[in-house]
Amino acid sequence: MPDRLEQFREFIRERGLKSTRQRDEIARWFFASKGHLSAEEIYRKVKEISPGIGFSTVYRTMKLLCEAGLVQERHFGDSEALYENVSSHHDHCICTSCGKIIEFEDDEIERLQEAVAERFDFELQSHRMELYGLCSTCRQARG
């Protein structure tokens, strides 16, 4: 199985696009990152290691990474697009005060969703669960 950077390069070639050093730097940095990052955050970090990179290059590269199936673009509530590495299926708790995102996996929830789909004779292809509320830090700060 080729590594993710090589998969991205192959995707670029198949699309008839050029594989560039800047695209490689953005992809390499993002694959090593953790969490949910906006294009602006990615741009600021990558610019530290490659000052010549422009925001539009970062933005277009992130879109290509999504099209390649290596990165997911997420919109939590009314937030800007956030990007995360594709990994095993997981759900999210999002704090409506500070924006903290907690990832979790729960087999019981997965089984329940499958049972609901079966009850309605619905062929489940994918799903997404996002729980919105206040994290413990924000609840404590409110008193």
N, C-alpha and C positions, 0 to 999 in steps of 0.2 A: 504494500500500500504506500503510495508516494506521500511524502510529508505535505503539510497544508500549503506551504509556499510553492512547492512544485505543482500541486493541484491548481493553484491560482495561476501560475505561469502557463500551464496547459490550457486552462480556460481562456486566458488572454489570447494565446495562439489560435485556438479554435474560433475565436471571434474575429480573427484577422487584425487584432490590435498589436501594438508593440509592447514588449515586456521592457519596462524601464527601471532604472536604478531607484527612482523616486517611488514608483509603485511597490517595488520590492521592499524598500525601507519602511513604508507605511504598513504593508501587510505583515512584515516580520515583527515590527513593534507591536502591532495590534494583537497578533497571535500570542505574544508573550504577556499581554495585559490581562487584567482581571476586572470583572465588574461590568457596569453599564456606562458607556462614555458617549458624550455628544461629539459631533464632528469638530466643534470648536475646541473641546478638551484634547482630542486626538491631535488636531493641528498644533496646538501649543506644545505638546509633548514631543511630537516628531520634529518640529521646528528647532528644538533644542539640539537634536543630533544631526539635523540637516537643514541649516538656515535658509537654503534656497527654495524650499518647498512652499508652494502657495496653498491657500485655503481651498481653492477650487480643485486642485489636484487631490487633496485629502478627501474632499466630498465625493468626487467622481470615483476615486479608488474604493471608498467604502461602499458605494452603490454597486460597483463591480464585484466586490467581495460578497455582497448580499446575493447578487444574481448567480454567483458561482456556488451558492449554498454553503459557504464557509462562515458567514456572519449573519446574524439576524438583526433586523431593524425593529425596534420596539417603540411604541408610543404609550406611555403610562399616563392616563388621564389627559390633561391638556398640555403635557410636557412636549418639549422638542424631541426629535428623533434621538434615541439612544441606541448604541450598537453593542452587541455582546457576541462573544464567540459561540458558535454552535456547539452544544454539548448534549448530554442526556436531557431528556424532558424534565422540566421543573416548572414550578409556579412561583408567584411573587406576592409578597406583602409590601405595600408602598405607603410610606408615611406621608400624609397630606400636609404636614407642617414643615418638616425639614427635607423631604424628598428621599430619605433613606430607603433603599431597596433590599429586601431580604429574600433570598431564593430558598425554596424548600421543595422537598419531594415527599409525597405521602401516598403509599400504596392503597390505603383505604379510600381516599378521594378518587384515585384512578379507577378502582373497582366500581365505585358508586356511579361515576360518569359513564362507564361502559354499561352498567345495568340500566341507567336511564335511557341511553341510546337504544338498547335492546328492547326495552319496554315499549318504545315508540316506533319500533321497526326502522330504526335510523342507522344507516351505515356511517359510523364515526370515522372521519378522515384525520381530523386534528382538533385540538381544543387549546384554550388558553384560560388560565385562572389568574385573576389579579384581585387581591384583597386590599382595600383602601381603609386607612385608619391612622391612629397615632402610635408611634413607637414608644417604648418605655421611657426613653430619655425625654421626649416631648411631653408625655403625660406627667412625668415628675416635675418638669419645668413649669407646667401650668398649675401645679399644686394640688 
